[in-house]
């Protein structure tokens, strides 16, 4: 069994924004959604639902960002 960095996708009120992705990134999102759906037993639906959790996970594990955020002046 694969150990993905993302778990089940939370159902949260979204903030709407529009972005453009390279085609290769879109294909990878589709593939990731398929693997995640198989692993969690819950279909992801649209791969766009993965973007926010991926960004959230990225920022949560970025040590330099965490340090800069702690050290920022109010």
N, C-alpha and C positions, 0 to 999 in steps of 0.2 A: 504494500500500500504506500502511496506517495504521501509525503508530508509537505503540504502546501503552506505557504505563509498566511494565506487567508482562510478563515473559517466560514461559517454560514453568514450570509449577507443579512445585516440588520434591516428591519423595516422602519425607516426613520423619515421624517418630513424632509424632502429634498430642497435644496437651493438650486434653481435652474440656471444653467449657463451653457453656452455653446462653444465647442472646441473643434479643431480640425486635427485628425490623427493621420499619420502615414498609413498606407494600406497594410504594410507589414505588421504594424502595431495592432490594427483592427483584426487581422487574421489571428494574431496571437491572443487577443482578448477572447475571440470566439473559441479557440482551442482551450484556453484556460477555463472558460465558463463550462465547457463540456466536461473537463477533468474534475473541476470543483463539484459540479452537479453529481457526477458518479461517486465522488468521495464522500459527499455529505448526504447523498440520497435525496437531495432537494434540487429541482431544476432551478438554475439561476435566472432563466428568462433572457432578457436582453443583455448582451455583454457589457453594455454601457453601465449597468449596475455595479460592475467591478471597479470602475475607475475611482470612485470616492474611497472605498475601503483600501484600495491599493495605495492611494496617495496618503491616506491616514496612517497606514502601516509604515510606509516609507518615512514619514515625518516622525513617527513615534520611535523608530529605531535609528534615526540619524543623530549620532552623539554630538556632532558639531552644532547642529541646529538646536538641540536641547540645551547645550552649554550657552549658546548665544542668546537663547530665549531667557534663560535664568539670569544672565548678566545684563540684559537690556535695562535701560533706565526708564522708570515710569513716566 
